[in-house]
Amino acid sequence: MALPDLITEIPGPRSRALAARLRRYESRNVTFLADDWPIFWERAEGVNVWDSDGNRFLDLTAAFGVSSLGHTAPDLRDALTGQAQVLMHAMGDVHPTELKAELCARLSAITFERWGAGQGKVILGNSGFEAIEAALKTSLLRTGKRGVLAFSGGYHGLGFGALTATGLPFFREPFRAQLADFAAFAPYPCEREQIEAVLREREIGCVLVEPVQGRGGCVVPPRDFLPMLREVCDSHGILLVLDEVYTGFNRTGALFACEHSGVVPDLICLGKALTGGFPLSACVGRAAVMDAWPLSSGEALHTSTFLGNPLGCAMALASIERHGRPEIAQLVRERGARLAAALRLAGEVRGMGLMLGLESTTERAIGAVKRALRDGVLLLADGPESDVLSFSPPFGVADLEIDFVAGKLAAWLS
Ligand SMILES: Cc1ncc(COP(=O)(O)O)c(C=O)c1O
């Protein structure tokens, strides 16, 4: 763990050369390329990232919330490299591995079984959006109803199914012509009457919601919001699907964010920190809900080539082992309180645990992200207007690093 150490101007010559190469060969909408952006990552450890020019950065993003246990966490790395020696790929839905069986059992144990709600059953996927799409299909099979009630500002990923339920127009508009119309949107958060009004108008099979909106700008709903949704779902016989792709695995100071309000969902979607660095996601559901899927007759209805990849399963098992220790949640609450106190010196702070946002304006937040990079700190802006400076560091972020950032914030936001 260490503060930034910059030996070239940012971006350095190597990063600029690599940007020129990417500009030539990558589709132009993917990586944002400008004179002052990006740097190219070469290696990382703990809270630090080194770029191709040898500069050391302080990462306050945990790379989209994935590297919660720190970059290149030794136990996750050992799980990956150990597995890579013996088997890198199997036949996920045909001839799988012991690791897949073990991971499904562990996912059940840490969710529904831990919540006293019986056994859970799992559909594994690769990206977070695939876990959402598995949940949407499960909901249709279970309820027979095609409608999904989602929320404005919600982000569930960009595959067509998940995008249909994503409440950020920026991502939807260019593809509107190919989007289905199964989603209805309510404000986030909202009152029970607003949900009931949608349910009167539309035939809804599930409510899809983030317990704390991440990309939507680190929005924490009132404490009674999830319990209210649970009650509404129960009274209408529809499913509550929690998208904990971002909030899961201690990010908010509890293993899962729904635990803050004691709400047990019907389906929960997980990704990001599930493995700490391998593209693997999971949709976990109450066994009775998941059993809406017909028994496989030899051809799975929902699968993919890399489903249950053994490298990802090995990392997920190591990650779950660490995340299950109560001291991790405790660390997040303590580090989160420390970081929030530091951020409050610069403005209004929202969020929970180590999922924090500093309210700003679009211009200031984007300016701050760029200035921070020049000072060796990796940050991102969230919110529908990119007006929230977001902080989701690895859990091991130290006082020294928090103080360093606190000392710079005013200048970054000016
Ligand atoms: C809450 C939430 N759901 C789903 C996703 C989509 O995950 P992925 O980008 O892995 O498809 C994200 C990604 O940021 C997310 O934050």
Ligand as a Chemical Component Dictionary entry (heavy atoms), coordinates in Angstrom:
data_LIG
# 
_chem_comp.id                   LIG 
_chem_comp.type                 NON-POLYMER 
_chem_comp.pdbx_formal_charge   0 
_chem_comp.three_letter_code    LIG 
# 
loop_
_chem_comp_atom.comp_id 
_chem_comp_atom.atom_id 
_chem_comp_atom.alt_atom_id 
_chem_comp_atom.type_symbol 
_chem_comp_atom.charge 
_chem_comp_atom.model_Cartn_x 
_chem_comp_atom.model_Cartn_y 
_chem_comp_atom.model_Cartn_z 
_chem_comp_atom.pdbx_ordinal 
LIG C1 C1 C 0 -25.858 -3.139 -10.273 1  
LIG C2 C2 C 0 -25.243 -3.698 -11.510 2  
LIG N1 N1 N 0 -25.886 -4.668 -12.186 3  
LIG C3 C3 C 0 -25.397 -5.207 -13.293 4  
LIG C4 C4 C 0 -24.202 -4.760 -13.826 5  
LIG C5 C5 C 0 -23.695 -5.346 -15.097 6  
LIG O1 O1 O 0 -22.570 -6.132 -14.882 7  
LIG P1 P1 P 0 -21.577 -6.446 -16.099 8  
LIG O2 O2 O 0 -20.976 -5.142 -16.509 9  
LIG O3 O3 O 0 -20.575 -7.407 -15.496 10 
LIG O4 O4 O 0 -22.404 -7.065 -17.168 11 
LIG C6 C6 C 0 -23.497 -3.742 -13.170 12 
LIG C7 C7 C 0 -22.243 -3.225 -13.708 13 
LIG O5 O5 O 0 -21.733 -2.202 -13.347 14 
LIG C8 C8 C 0 -24.036 -3.182 -11.985 15 
LIG O6 O6 O 0 -23.414 -2.198 -11.322 16 
# 
loop_
_chem_comp_bond.comp_id 
_chem_comp_bond.atom_id_1 
_chem_comp_bond.atom_id_2 
_chem_comp_bond.value_order 
_chem_comp_bond.pdbx_ordinal 
LIG C1 C2 SING 1  
LIG C2 N1 SING 2  
LIG C2 C8 DOUB 3  
LIG N1 C3 DOUB 4  
LIG C3 C4 SING 5  
LIG C4 C5 SING 6  
LIG C4 C6 DOUB 7  
LIG C5 O1 SING 8  
LIG O1 P1 SING 9  
LIG P1 O2 DOUB 10 
LIG P1 O3 SING 11 
LIG P1 O4 SING 12 
LIG C6 C7 SING 13 
LIG C6 C8 SING 14 
LIG C7 O5 DOUB 15 
LIG C8 O6 SING 16 
# 
